[in-house]
């Protein structure tokens, strides 16, 4: 991960330690935004899925796969499934803009 420095100055922050923390976290946020903008959703269609083997009547005889995946469009996912994933993975999903800075800091401090 490459960090690019973005300096944010604060009138309340006069200490060098606070400035370093501000610059560091600004760099992290800047980098995460750049990575999110660069992600191409069409790569999801390129995921491997199972090869289906049909018999002479066109019925499924078997499948060959490393991981048994089936691509399902977002529109076909049940709303309860989406809400359950959000509740487990990111309870504050609707309160931030794609990344939870406090969650990132909390995870970094657990290392």
Secondary structure, 3 states (H helix, E strand, C coil): CCCCCCCCCCCCCCCHHHHHHHHHHHHHHHHHHHHHHHCCHHHHHHCCCCEEEECCCCCEEEEECCCCCCCCCHHHCCHHHHHHHHHHHCCCHHHCCCCCHHHHHHHHHCC
